[in-house]
Amino acid sequence: MKLYQLLIVLVLGFAACKASPKMKITKQSASTAPAKSAKIIHRVDNQNFAAKIASSPDAQVVDVRTPEECTKGVIKNAININYRDRDFAEQANGKLDKNKPVMLYCAAGGRSAKAANILKKQGFKEIYELKSGYGGWK
């Protein structure tokens, strides 16, 4: 009996689709097409990270490792904002300009990815994350 009811529903649904007027499909012009959202977070390799730093004098290089980890070396001109600090988001808002590129790195790429998402939610416009971290940079 249930099979019979299912068959009736399918037939009626198909008939309803056939009876409805066809929609006219048109191409949208560039002016009426919805705008594509620009990519905000760019996960890049060492070469692209270095190139972006070199080509962007206003880039903000941020090491999100702990201060102890930073004693093992840092990328030139980087500031330290420890991702593990409870007030990481507030520190980032206070020290960084949302309209300038932010270059993030950590030890291996995990924390910087999480930090990038926090900054994106806070309205930062252009974020680059070093996918190999400082370990791959050295």
N, C-alpha and C positions, 0 to 999 in steps of 0.2 A: 504494500500500500504506500509506504514512504517513497519508494522508487517512482511510483506513478505520480505522486504529488510533486516530486522534484522535477520530473519530466515536464509537467504542466508549467511550473514556474519558469523553467528554462525556455520553453516555447513562447510563453507570454512575454518574457523579457526580451527575447530575440525579435519578436513581432513589434514590440514597442520601440526598439532601436531602429528597426527598418522604417517604421511609420513616422519617426521624428524627422523634421526638415534637416537637411545637411547644412552644417556650418560652413560658411565661406572662410577659407584660410587665406590670409594675406600676409605678405612680408612686411615687417615693421621697418620703417625708415630709421636711420641713425638717430634722428631727433626724437622719435617716439619710442624707441627701444629703451627698456629699463637699463639704467646705468649698472655696469659691472662693478662690484666692490673691489677695490684695490687690495692686493695682498699686503698685509701689514708685517707679518713675521716671515723672515727669510732665513732658512736654515742653510748655512753655507759652509764650504770647505775652507781650509787654511788660505789658499790662494785668493779666493774671492773676499774673504774676511780682510786680509791684508790690503787688497786692492781698494776695498771700500774705505778703509781707514785712511789710506794714502790719498784718495780722491775726494774725501770729505773733511775739510779742515774743521768743520763744526761737529764732527762725530764725537759722541760721548762713549768712551770705552769703559765698560763696567765689569769688574771681576766680582762674581757673586759667591766666591769661595769664602771660607772662614779666614780670619786674619792669620791664624797659624799656617794655613795652607799657602797664603800669599808670601810667607817668608821663604818659600822654595823658588820664588820667581814670579814675575808678573809681565804682562804685555805693556810695552812703553806707554806712558801717560794714562794708564788705567786707574780708575778710582775703585775702592772696595766698598761694596754694599753687600753685606753678608745675607744671603738668601735665608739662612736659618734663624736670623733675628726675628723676633715676633713682630717688630714694626718695619719689616722690609718694605712693604708697600708705601708706608708713610715716608721712610727715608728716601726712597726713589722719587716720590713726588716732590720732596723738598730739595733734592740735589740735582735733578735732571729736568731738562726742557723737553716737553712733550712734542714740540715741533721740529726737533733736531734728531738726526739718526742716533739710535742707541745700539751699541755693539756689545753684546753680552757673551760672557764665557764663564765656565766653571772648570772643574777638574776633568770631566769626561763627557759632558753634554746633557746630563740629566737635570741638574738644578737650573741651568741656564734656560732650558726649554720651559720649565715651570715658571721661572721668573719672567720669561717672554710673554707667557699667557696672562700673568698678573698685570704686566705693563700694558698689554693690549686692552684689557678690561678697563684700565684707568684712562685710556684715551691716547696713548702714545701712538704716533702716526707711522713710524718707520723703525722696525726692530730687526737687527741681524743677530743671529745666534750661531756661535762657532760649534759645529756639530761634533768635532773631535775633542773639544775642550782644550785646556792648557796642556794636558798630557800629550795630545797630538800636535800641539803647536811647537813645543820645544824642539 
